[in-house]
Amino acid sequence: AGIQSAIAISPTEIKVKWTLSSSEDVLTYRIFLDADFNVLEKEVAGDVAEYIIQERIPGLTYTIGVKAVDAEGREDENVLAISVKMPSDLGQ
């Protein structure tokens, strides 16, 4: 599992996509808003491979990461994160 893309789709929204894990142990995915995987945005079901982060601040840059989580609550070792600069408005 790991993040594939993170794209600003509006001044306040980021569409995040990731690869589903081949492991049957994965129950959920956690979407994080920082490179250190400390700021949890959302936890989604294990069969979901995309999520739209909302209510971000236009003009700021966010670093997005995704980790698979097993039944014991253990996160995968993935460290890949993608930075996204939010447009100031729709024209940028």
C-alpha positions in Angstrom: 0.0 0.0 0.0 1.1 3.5 -0.5 0.0 6.9 -1.8 -0.3 7.2 -5.6 -1.4 10.8 -6.0 -2.5 13.8 -4.1 -4.0 16.6 -6.3 -5.7 19.9 -5.4 -9.1 19.7 -7.0 -10.2 23.1 -5.6 -8.7 25.8 -3.4 -9.9 23.8 -0.4 -9.9 20.1 -1.4 -7.3 17.5 -2.1 -8.1 14.2 -3.9 -5.9 11.4 -2.5 -5.5 8.0 -4.2 -3.5 5.0 -3.0 -2.7 1.4 -3.9 -4.7 -1.2 -2.0 -2.6 -3.6 -0.1 -2.4 -7.2 -1.3 -2.5 -8.3 2.4 -5.7 -9.7 3.7 -4.7 -8.4 7.1 -5.4 -4.7 6.2 -8.6 -3.4 7.8 -8.3 0.3 7.3 -6.2 3.1 5.7 -5.1 6.2 7.6 -4.7 9.5 5.7 -2.2 11.9 7.3 -1.6 15.6 6.8 2.1 15.7 7.5 5.4 14.0 6.4 5.9 12.5 9.9 2.5 10.7 9.8 1.4 12.3 13.1 -1.6 14.5 12.0 -4.5 12.0 11.2 -7.1 13.4 8.8 -9.3 10.3 8.4 -9.3 6.5 8.7 -11.2 4.7 6.0 -12.2 1.1 5.3 -9.7 -1.4 3.8 -11.5 -1.6 0.4 -11.4 2.2 -0.2 -8.6 3.5 -2.4 -9.4 7.3 -2.6 -10.5 10.1 -0.3 -11.2 13.8 -0.7 -9.7 16.0 2.0 -11.9 19.0 2.6 -11.7 22.4 4.4 -8.0 23.1 3.6 -6.7 26.6 3.5 -6.1 28.1 0.0 -2.5 29.0 -0.8 -1.0 26.6 1.8 1.1 23.5 1.1 0.1 20.2 2.7 2.0 17.0 2.8 -0.2 13.9 2.5 0.6 10.3 3.4 -1.4 7.1 3.6 -0.7 4.0 5.8 -2.4 0.6 5.8 -3.5 -0.6 9.3 -4.0 -4.3 10.3 -6.3 -5.8 12.9 -3.8 -5.2 15.7 -3.6 -1.5 14.9 -0.2 -1.8 13.4 0.6 0.7 10.5 2.7 -0.4 7.5 6.3 0.9 7.1 5.4 3.1 4.2 7.1 6.6 4.4 6.1 8.0 1.0 4.3 11.4 1.2 3.3 13.9 -1.4 3.3 17.7 -1.0 0.4 19.6 -2.5 0.2 23.4 -2.9 -3.3 24.6 -2.7 -4.3 27.2 -5.3 -5.2 30.6 -4.0 -8.3 30.5 -6.1 -9.7 28.6 -9.0 -7.7 30.6 -11.5 -4.4 29.3 -10.3 
